[in-house]
């Protein structure tokens, strides 16, 4: 009994620390970022859960500043990679060069690329050909890079935050579904309300911008991952997450009519996994030691919007992915 009590007290302490961490992080980010509270929360959830994020938004909405500020708060090594049509896989992962030692011997030496960092900002990832996009696949999934048959592990923690520009789609290379599925969330950044935009203009045209304080380290992030994984979740909530993912698949025995009409391809099992993992992270940063239904429902849109492929009929009728997911949440029975 005493061991169970001690374990409960440790879990409660860890949850309180994570809740306090969120408040401290929000306070620091507010020094440089105005508004975008939902975006910040989703990025923090993915960070605490150990997932990667796809960020979609028009230019000039502080996507790069937001990612770099989060990296600064956690004192993590940050690298920005600008994806262009001529970028090669070796430009990301690294390459071998021929070196000559002092005694005249020559040998191949692997020079690490920018992917060897803690936080990678893959800027405009849809501007580069598929073979270069695929260079990130092994790093995202296995946290390692293979070059000339040798595996090089990446430093933990490791996060990829990729941005996509939704306009000027000519000359772009949409990410394949297999790579999209590796991203935990697809976060949409929209234009700010007028008052927030006025505040941004006022700040950026006045004196020097406030600096971000370093609050944590990489070891703290890894510890946060462990805390999130230990959060309990009821079986009926796990079933709810599975039902949400499976209900998005068309042409199945129990598929909903609007899914058959508007969806060409639905979400896989990784969607349900990310719903539960994200819900655990959302629960603990809200100060709760267990998952509630609202934690899952709040994350359905960022989890499913890049995993559900609308049909031609949906596009012709002006039905967006967000519309489909919103209707899906209404139709799937609550636990």
N, C-alpha and C positions, 0 to 999 in steps of 0.2 A: 504493500500500500504506500509506503514511504517513497519507494522508487517511482511509482506512478505520479505521486504528488510532486516530487522533484522534477520529473519530466514535464509535467504540466506547467510548473512555474518557469522552467527554462523556455518552453514554447511561448508562454505569455510574454516573457521578457523580450524574446526575439521579435514577436509581432509588434510590441510597443516601439522597439527600436526602428523597425521598418516604417511604421506610421510616422514617427518623428523624422525619419530620413526624408520622407516625401515632403513634409512641410519645409524642412531646411532647403531641399533642392528647389522647391517652388520659389522660396524666398530669394535664392541666388539667381535663378533664371529670370525672375521679374526685373532684375537689374538691367538685363539686355533684351529680353523678349516681352512684348506687350500682347496680352490676350492669348489666344490659341490654347485655352486650358484643356480642351479635349485632346488636342494633338499632343501636348506635353504629357498628359496622363497615359495615353496609349504608348508613347515612347518609353516612359518609365516602367510601365507594365512589361513591355517586351524586354527591357534591360534586366529587370529583376527576375524574369522568367527564363532568361537566356536565349531569347529568340531574335531573329533578324527582322528588319522592317523595310517595306517598300513605301516610299513617300511620294505622293503624286500631288503636284501643284504647279501653278503658273510661276514664271520667273519673278524674282524680287520679293518673295514672301518669307525670307529669312530661314530657309531650310538649312543651308550650310551653317549659318550662325547658331541655330538651335542645336544641331548635332555636335558642333565643336564645343559649345558651351557645356553640354552634358559630359563630354569627354574631359573637359577641364575640371568640372566638379569632382569627378572620380579620379583625377590625376592619371588618366589613361593616355597611352600613346595614340595620337590621332593622325590619320593619313587621308588626304583627299585625292581621289583619282578621277580626272576628267576623261570621260569616255568619248572617243571620237571615232570616225569611220576608219582611220588608219592605225588605231591602237592594236597591238599584237598581244597574245597571251603572255609572252615573256616580259612584256612591259609591266604586267601586274604581278606575276609570280616570282620573277627573277630569271637570271640566265647564267650559263657557265662561261667563264672567260679563261683564256690561257695566260697563266702567270709563270714568270721565270724567277727562280730563287737565286740567292747570292752565289750558290755553287754551280749555277748554270743549268740546273734541272728545270724542266718545264712540267707543269701539271695544271689540270683543270680545276678552277675554283668557282664554287657557286656563289653568286652575288644576289642576296635577297632583294626581292622587289618590294613595292609599297604595301603589299598585302600582309607583310609581317609587322602588324601593329595590332593594337587592341580594338580600336574603333576605325572602321573603314567607311568613308563616305564615297560611294560609287555614284558620281554625279552624272546624270543623264545617261543611265545605263542602256537605254534603248537607242542610243546613237552609235553603237558599235556592233560589228557583225557577230553572229551567234557563236563562232569559235572563241571569240574573246570573252563574250558573256559567260560561256561555259567554263572559262578558266577560274571563275569564282565558285563553281559548283562543288568541287572537292573541298575547297577551303571552308565553305559554308556548312557542308554536311559533316565532313570528317575532321575539320579543324587541323588540316595538314596540307602540304603542297608536295607533289611528287615531281622530281626533275631528274632525268637521266637514270631512272630506276631507284633513286634515293628519296626517302621520305623525310620531310622536314616539318616537325610539329610547329604549330603556331602558338604564340604565347597566350595564355588564358588570363582574363576572359577575352573572348573574341566576338565582335559584332559587326555585321554588315548592314549599313543603312543606305539603300539605293534610292536615288531620286529619278522620277520620270516627268518629262514635260508633256502635258496633255495636248498642247497646241503644236502646230507645225509638224504634223506627223509624216510629211513627205521625207523620204530618205532615212526613215528610222527602221529599226529591227525589233519588233515586239518580242518580249521574252517568251520562250516556250513554256508550256504549262508545267513541265517537270521542274523548271527553275523557279517559276512563280510559286509553286507549292512549297518551296524551301523557306519562303518568307512567312513569318508568323502573322503579321498584319500588313494590310495595305491601308496606309493612313492618308487621308485627303486633307490637304491644307487649302483653305479657302481665303478669299479676301477678307480683310478686317472690317468691322463696323467703323463708322465714321469717327466716333470718339477715340477709338483705339488707334486708328490711322493718324489722326491729328497728334496723338501722343508720340507715335513713332517719328513723325516728321519733326516735332518739337525737339525730341531728344537727340536725333541724329544730326540736327543742324545747329546745336548749341555747343556746349563744352565737350570735354573728353568723356567717352562712354565709361561707365563704371566697370571695374574688373570683377571677374568671377573668382570666388575663393575656393580653394581645393578643400573639400570636406572629407573625402574618403580615398581609398586606394583600391587596387585590383583585388586584394585579398578580401576586402569588404564585399565587393560585388559577388565573388565566388561564395562567400558565406550567405549572402542574400539568396542566391540560387538554392542553396541547401535548405534554408528556412521555407521557401516557397514550395519546394517539392514535398515537404513533410506536412503540409496543410491537409487535413482530412476533407473528404468530399463524399456526400451520400450517394449511394448507388443510383437512386432515382434521378439525381442530377447528372450523373454520367450518362444514363440512358437518354436523358433529355438532350444532351449535347450530341450524342450519336444520332438521335432522331432528326435533329436539325440538319446535320450533315447529310444523312441518307435521304431526307425529304427533298433535297436539292437535285437529286439525280432523276433524269427523265426516263421514260419508257421502262419503268419497273412495275411489278405487279400492283403496288399500292401508290404509285406516283400521282400527285395532284394534277388536275387538268391544266392549270395555268403553267405548271412546271413543264409538262409535255409540250405545251405550245410555245413557251418563251425561252426554254433552256436547251442548249445543244449538249452541254456536258456539265455534270455536277461536281460537288466537292468529294474528296476522298477521306480516308480515315485520319489523315494528318490534320484535317480541319477540326474534327472532334477532339483530338489530342491537344491542339492549340487552344481550343475553347476552354477546356478544363484547366490547362496550365495557366492560361491568362486569367481565368477566374480566380485561381488560387492567389496569384500575385495581386489582383485587384482587391481581394478580400483582406490580405495582410496589410497592404498600404492604406486600407480604410480602417485598420485597427480591429479587424475581426479574425478570430482564429479558425473560422470555418467558412465554406463557400455557401452563398445563397443563390437563388435563381437569378436575381437581378445582376449578379456578377457575370453570368453567362450571357444573358440577354443583351447586356450593354456592349458585349464584344462580338456579337454575331456579325455585324456589318463589316468591321475591319478584317475579320477572319475569313469571311466568305466572298467579299466583293472581288477578289482576284482569283477565286477558285471556281466561280460560276460563270460559264460561257453563254451569253445570250444568243438566241437563235436569230436567223434573218427576219423572222416574223416579228420578234420583239423589237429589233432595230427599226423595222418598217413602221411599227406602231408607236415608236418613240418611247419604248419601255426601257429604262436603264437597269443596270445591275442592282443599284440601291433600291429601286422600286420592287424588284423581284424578291430581294432579301427581306425587305420590310413586310411584304405580303406573306412570305414564308413564316416569319415569326408569328404573325397573327394566326396562321392556320395550324401550326404544330401545337399539339395539346401540351398544356403546362403540367409539370410533375405534381 
